[in-house]
């Protein structure tokens, strides 16, 4: 996500059985430090690639690149806009930066409610 900073970066996580196999970095049309909107052409291309290879959407990710953020939610949690615009039944991963260090948290967002989802990093071997 550092490569997108100071703008929000975004993308899709594809895989099989809740295991991510591929990351699709998607350009944000907004080029904003506080909002993102995935480029629809790139997003459609990613969905077609997933389908062609027998994968499904596992997660959607985006960054909150500022160490601090205006609004009520801490930078590592979904914003009001994130909650309102959540449209897919997938884990939403938010990358945030605190004191220059990046970390990720997962959330399930449904009907305006959020719940934490644990993220596990495993070896592909």
C-alpha positions in Angstrom: 0.0 0.0 0.0 3.0 2.2 0.4 3.3 2.5 -3.4 -0.1 4.2 -3.5 0.5 6.6 -0.6 -0.4 9.3 0.1 -3.5 8.3 -1.9 -5.8 5.4 -0.9 -4.9 2.2 -2.7 -7.5 -0.5 -3.4 -7.9 -4.0 -4.9 -9.4 -7.4 -4.8 -8.4 -10.7 -3.2 -9.2 -13.8 -5.1 -9.0 -17.4 -4.1 -10.5 -20.7 -3.3 -12.1 -21.9 0.0 -11.2 -18.6 1.9 -7.6 -18.9 0.9 -6.2 -16.0 -1.1 -4.4 -17.1 -4.2 -4.1 -13.8 -6.1 -4.1 -10.1 -5.3 -5.4 -7.6 -7.9 -4.3 -4.1 -7.3 -7.0 -1.9 -8.9 -6.5 1.8 -9.7 -8.7 4.2 -7.8 -10.5 6.7 -10.0 -10.7 9.2 -7.2 -6.9 9.6 -6.5 -7.8 10.8 -3.0 -6.1 10.4 0.4 -9.4 9.7 2.1 -11.6 7.9 -0.5 -11.3 5.3 -3.2 -13.4 4.1 -6.1 -12.1 1.2 -8.1 -11.7 1.7 -11.8 -14.6 -0.3 -13.3 -12.7 -1.6 -16.3 -9.9 -3.0 -14.1 -12.4 -4.4 -11.6 -14.3 -6.2 -14.4 -11.1 -7.6 -15.8 -10.1 -8.9 -12.4 -13.6 -10.6 -12.0 -13.2 -12.2 -15.4 -9.8 -13.5 -14.5 -11.1 -15.0 -11.3 -13.9 -16.7 -13.1 -11.7 -18.0 -15.8 -9.4 -19.6 -13.2 -12.1 -21.0 -11.0 -11.5 -18.5 -8.2 -13.9 -16.4 -6.2 -13.9 -13.0 -4.5 -12.4 -13.5 -1.0 -11.8 -9.9 0.0 -11.7 -6.3 -0.9 -8.9 -4.2 0.4 -8.1 -0.5 0.6 -5.8 1.7 2.6 -6.1 4.6 5.0 -2.6 6.0 4.4 -2.7 9.0 6.8 -1.5 8.3 10.4 -4.5 10.2 11.6 -7.9 10.7 10.0 -10.7 13.1 10.3 -14.0 11.6 11.5 -15.2 9.3 14.3 -13.6 6.0 13.4 -9.9 5.3 14.0 -7.8 4.9 10.8 -7.6 1.1 11.3 -11.4 0.7 11.2 -14.0 1.2 8.5 -15.2 4.7 8.0 -18.8 5.7 7.7 -18.3 5.8 3.9 -16.7 2.4 3.9 -19.7 0.9 5.7 -22.2 2.7 3.5 -20.5 1.7 0.3 -19.8 -2.0 1.2 -21.5 -3.8 -1.7 -20.0 -7.3 -1.8 -20.2 -10.2 0.6 -16.5 -10.4 1.2 -14.0 -9.6 3.9 -13.0 -6.0 3.8 -9.3 -5.5 4.6 -8.1 -2.1 5.7 -4.5 -1.3 5.6 -3.6 1.6 7.9 -0.4 3.3 8.9 0.6 4.3 12.4 3.9 6.0 13.1 5.0 4.9 9.6 4.2 1.2 10.1 1.6 -0.6 8.0 -0.9 -3.1 9.5 -4.0 -4.8 8.2 -7.3 -5.6 9.9 -10.2 -7.6 8.4 -13.9 -6.8 8.8 -17.2 -8.3 7.7 -19.6 -5.4 6.8 -23.3 -6.3 6.4 -26.4 -4.1 6.8 -24.4 -1.3 8.2 -22.9 -3.4 10.9 -19.2 -4.4 11.2 -17.5 -7.3 12.9 -13.9 -8.2 13.1 -12.5 -11.0 10.9 -9.2 -12.6 11.9 -6.6 -12.6 9.1 -4.0 -15.4 8.9 -0.9 -15.5 6.9 0.2 -19.0 5.9 3.0 -20.4 3.8 2.1 -21.5 0.3 4.4 -24.5 0.6 
